[in-house]
Amino acid sequence: MTHKDYFRYDYFYWKKFFTRKDIQKLYKVLKNHENKGFNDHPAYTATNKDLKNLKNVSAVQWVHLKELLGKLNDTIVLTNRQEYGFNIDYPLLDFENVLFNTYLKDNFYDWHKDGSNHALHDIKFTVLINTSLKKYSGGDFQIFTTGGAHTVPTFNDTGDVVMFKSDTPHRVLPVKQGERNSITLFIKGSKFV
């Protein structure tokens, strides 16, 4: 795979990194190991408007997923090493949550950045996996680049993966029909100075 095959603007992508069978295995792990104590946090704009409207956000601890997602984790580390050089010295710990997101008709997640309020570490990369097993329309993923809003066309198929700097504004447009599913991983490292 060459650089131009998987890089576009401010993100990296891998088409069909996971097979449908892989995705089914991930859902089996969710069914058997969902972290019932996880509560998703609401998000609001400065004017108290809902920033997100999702059907459900579930979580599974990394310990249950690392065998299935290990190759992706290695790809993330290698991409960072070759392209960014960020200090991602905080490997995913067994107890950390990986998020499973479900969007139904009219669900969305408006413009936002991912980050941490922790004094010692930041979220360096957001990594999304398209885990939709059924057809859906709408729900396009967009990032905001120097040219404005950019729809990421390489994130529309089951098993597609996209990785971007977490401080890049991004959103999910409303789903028009069907069910859109994804997994989110947050890759952490020492605080930017």
PyMOL commands that set and color helices and strands:
alter all, ss='L'
color gray80, all
select helices_A, chain A and resi 3-6+20-33+62-64+66-83+153-155
alter helices_A, ss='H'
color red, helices_A
select strands_A, chain A and resi 7-8+11-14+52-53+56-61+97-103+108-112+121-130+136-138+141-145+148-151+161-165+170-172+175-178+180-190
alter strands_A, ss='S'
color yellow, strands_A
deselect
rebuild
show_as cartoon
